[in-house]
Amino acid sequence: MVYQENLKIGFIQTIVESDVAWPKNAPNKMSIHSEEKAWYEIKKGFVDLMNGYGKPNIILIPELSVPLGYEYELRKLSASSGAIVIAGLDFVWNGNCVSNKAVVIVPKNWPEDQKSRSTSFFYFGKTFYSRYEEEMFAGATLLSQPEIFILDADEFGKIGIAICSDFFDIERFVVYKGRIHHLVIIAHNPDTESYYFLAEAISRLVFCNVVICNTGEFGDSIGFSPFKDSFKRIIYRHKGQNLFSTQVISLPVSSLDAEQQKKIDPKKKKFKATPPGYEKFE
């Protein structure tokens, strides 16, 4: 496989305030006010990203950001933008059971930089729920989705995808080690510093780029790469709470793959050393 030099990732950091979106007296569905605000920010984000310099190949939207009933409209936005969309959905209920899911939408013509008439899509879910979710839905059954997904993005590399607290799933990284170029986490996470330090650790241990798209309520969306020079490692970090933002970043692909395969002169290495026992799988 001949990989592209870079993968362009677009962030739409929406602001979904937990206490407003899922009040204690009605936590089962996002409030109307939050629905309208979130969808407005998502549409604005697409406009910003498509009109800016360097359109993204993939667009990320945080965990729990897309209100139920808006998926069809989101697929239309993905088709018109030509970008894959990875987006977190509002809680999905089935009787007394609740799940936390995300959708991956792929335009028909991707990765060509042009509009598509249709898309394909699939869902993935959260395996391990946060303590906040367990308290929020006490008495309900939280449905675990144990599958581990790797998205094959062709010339842009292989991508591990996960939701928020699954970032702490050690077994997941055993699977990912040697198999991915990028790890993408969509989150609704207040513990931003822990996620930052974990991003650096996982970037080294799995030897991949790590991207976290967090809610604007808490901020600190991150793009991290295991470069040898420390000043290059933080590709993007947007700190600050209650901030809507959009951004496009570039992640290394071909150069990282070459060093994952150890097919480069040691004097020309751009990245840190691979971790002990690292083996590249095709």
C-alpha positions in Angstrom: 0.0 0.0 0.0 1.2 3.5 -0.9 0.0 5.8 1.8 -0.6 9.5 1.5 1.8 11.9 3.3 -0.9 13.2 5.6 -4.5 12.6 6.8 -6.5 15.8 7.3 -8.8 15.6 10.3 -11.6 18.2 10.9 -12.9 18.9 14.4 -16.4 20.2 15.2 -16.2 20.8 18.9 -19.9 21.3 19.8 -21.1 22.5 23.2 -23.6 20.0 24.8 -24.0 20.9 28.4 -24.8 17.8 30.4 -27.1 19.4 33.0 -29.1 21.2 30.4 -29.2 18.4 27.8 -30.2 15.6 30.2 -31.8 17.2 33.3 -32.3 14.9 36.3 -36.1 15.1 35.9 -35.9 14.0 32.2 -32.6 12.3 31.4 -33.7 9.9 28.7 -33.6 12.3 25.7 -31.7 15.4 24.9 -33.7 18.6 25.7 -35.2 20.6 22.8 -33.0 23.6 23.6 -29.9 21.4 23.5 -31.0 19.6 20.3 -31.5 22.9 18.4 -28.2 24.3 19.7 -26.2 21.2 18.9 -27.6 20.9 15.4 -27.0 24.6 14.7 -23.3 24.2 15.7 -22.9 21.0 13.6 -24.2 22.8 10.5 -22.0 25.8 11.3 -19.0 23.6 11.7 -19.5 22.0 8.3 -19.7 25.5 6.7 -16.5 26.5 8.5 -14.6 23.4 7.5 -15.7 23.4 3.9 -15.0 27.0 3.3 -11.6 27.0 5.0 -8.1 26.2 3.7 -7.5 22.5 3.3 -10.7 20.5 3.4 -10.7 17.5 5.8 -10.7 13.9 4.8 -12.5 12.9 8.0 -14.7 15.1 10.3 -15.1 14.3 14.0 -18.1 15.3 16.2 -17.9 14.6 19.9 -19.7 11.9 21.9 -23.5 12.5 22.5 -23.6 15.5 20.1 -26.0 14.4 17.4 -29.7 14.5 18.5 -31.8 11.6 17.6 -33.7 12.1 14.3 -30.9 14.1 12.7 -28.9 11.2 11.2 -30.4 11.5 7.8 -29.5 15.2 7.6 -26.0 14.3 8.9 -25.5 11.8 6.1 -26.5 14.5 3.6 -23.9 16.8 5.1 -21.3 14.1 4.8 -22.2 13.4 1.2 -22.1 17.1 0.2 -18.7 17.6 2.0 -17.1 14.5 0.6 -15.7 13.7 4.1 -16.1 10.7 6.3 -18.0 11.6 9.5 -17.5 10.0 12.8 -20.1 11.4 15.2 -21.5 10.6 18.7 -25.3 10.1 19.0 -27.6 10.9 21.8 -28.5 8.0 24.1 -30.6 5.3 22.4 -33.3 3.6 24.5 -35.0 0.3 24.0 -37.4 -0.3 26.8 -35.3 -0.1 30.0 -32.1 -0.6 28.2 -29.8 2.3 27.1 -26.8 2.4 24.8 -24.2 5.0 23.9 -23.4 4.8 20.2 -21.6 6.6 17.4 -22.1 6.5 13.6 -19.4 6.3 10.9 -20.7 7.8 7.6 -18.7 7.2 4.4 -19.6 9.1 1.2 -19.8 6.9 -2.0 -17.0 8.8 -3.8 -14.6 9.0 -0.8 -11.6 9.5 -0.8 -12.1 11.7 -3.9 -12.5 15.4 -3.0 -16.0 15.7 -4.5 -19.6 15.5 -3.5 -21.4 12.2 -3.4 -25.0 11.3 -4.1 -25.1 8.6 -1.4 -23.3 7.3 1.7 -22.9 4.0 3.5 -22.7 4.0 7.3 -22.3 1.8 10.4 -22.6 2.1 14.1 -20.2 1.3 17.0 -20.9 1.5 20.7 -19.3 2.1 24.1 -18.1 -0.9 26.0 -17.4 0.6 29.4 -19.7 3.3 30.8 -18.5 6.1 33.0 -19.5 6.5 36.7 -21.5 9.5 35.7 -23.6 7.5 33.2 -24.1 4.7 35.8 -25.4 7.2 38.3 -27.4 9.1 35.7 -29.3 5.9 34.6 -29.4 4.0 37.9 -32.0 1.3 37.5 -31.6 1.0 33.8 -29.5 -1.5 31.9 -26.5 0.0 30.2 -25.9 -2.1 27.0 -22.2 -2.8 26.5 -20.9 -3.0 22.9 -17.7 -5.1 23.2 -16.7 -5.1 19.5 -13.4 -3.4 18.7 -13.4 -1.7 15.3 -10.5 -0.8 12.9 -11.5 1.4 10.0 -9.5 0.8 6.9 -9.1 4.3 5.3 -7.1 3.0 2.3 -4.3 5.4 1.4 -4.9 7.3 4.7 -4.1 4.4 6.9 -5.9 2.2 9.4 -7.9 3.9 12.2 -9.0 2.6 15.6 -12.2 4.2 16.8 -13.6 4.3 20.4 -16.0 6.3 22.6 -14.7 8.2 25.7 -14.1 5.9 28.7 -13.1 3.0 26.4 -9.9 5.0 26.1 -9.0 3.3 29.4 -9.5 -0.2 28.0 -6.1 -1.7 28.1 -7.1 -4.8 26.1 -8.1 -2.6 23.2 -4.6 -1.3 22.9 -3.2 -4.9 22.7 -5.4 -5.4 19.7 -4.5 -2.0 18.1 -0.7 -2.3 18.6 0.9 -2.9 15.3 -2.4 -2.7 13.4 -3.3 1.1 13.2 -1.9 4.4 12.2 -4.4 6.6 14.0 -6.5 6.2 17.2 -9.7 8.4 17.2 -11.6 9.0 20.5 -14.9 11.0 20.5 -15.6 12.1 24.1 -17.8 13.9 26.6 -15.1 14.0 29.2 -14.5 16.5 32.1 -11.2 14.9 33.1 -9.2 16.5 30.4 -5.7 16.4 31.9 -5.9 12.6 32.4 -6.9 12.2 28.8 -4.0 14.4 27.7 -1.5 12.3 29.6 -3.1 9.1 28.4 -2.9 10.3 24.8 0.8 10.7 25.0 1.3 7.3 26.7 -0.9 5.5 24.2 0.8 7.3 21.3 4.1 5.8 22.4 2.8 2.3 23.5 0.7 1.7 20.4 3.0 3.8 18.3 0.3 5.7 16.4 -1.3 9.2 16.2 -3.9 9.8 18.8 -6.9 12.2 18.3 -9.5 13.2 20.9 -12.5 15.2 19.9 -14.0 16.3 23.2 -17.2 18.3 23.9 -16.8 22.0 24.0 -18.4 22.0 27.4 -15.0 20.8 28.8 -12.8 21.5 25.8 -9.2 20.1 25.3 -9.6 18.3 22.0 -6.2 16.9 21.1 -4.1 15.7 18.2 -0.9 14.0 19.2 1.8 12.2 17.2 4.9 10.3 18.5 7.5 12.6 16.9 11.1 12.4 18.1 11.2 16.2 18.6 9.0 17.0 21.6 7.8 20.4 20.2 6.2 18.5 17.2 4.2 16.0 19.2 1.2 18.2 20.1 -0.2 18.8 16.7 -3.3 20.4 18.2 -4.7 21.2 21.6 -7.7 23.4 22.2 -8.0 24.2 25.9 -10.8 26.1 27.6 -14.4 25.3 28.6 -17.7 26.2 26.9 -16.0 27.0 23.6 -17.4 26.0 20.2 -14.6 25.6 17.7 -13.6 24.1 14.3 -10.1 23.1 13.2 -8.4 21.0 10.5 -5.1 19.3 11.4 -2.7 17.1 9.4 -1.5 13.7 10.8 1.5 11.9 9.3 0.7 8.7 7.5 3.4 7.5 5.1 6.3 8.6 7.2 4.8 7.0 10.3 4.1 3.7 8.5 7.7 3.5 7.2 9.0 3.7 10.8 6.3 1.2 12.0 7.7 -1.2 9.4 11.3 -0.2 10.4 12.1 0.5 6.7 14.0 3.7 7.2 17.6 4.7 7.8 18.0 5.3 11.6 19.7 8.6 10.8 16.5 9.8 9.1 14.0 8.8 11.8 11.4 11.4 12.6 9.6 9.5 15.3 10.4 8.0 18.7 11.6 4.4 18.9 8.9 1.7 18.6 7.9 0.2 21.9 9.4 -3.1 23.1 8.0 -6.1 21.2 6.4 -4.0 18.5 5.5 -5.9 15.4 3.7 -4.5 12.4 0.7 -6.4 11.1 -0.7 -5.9 7.5 
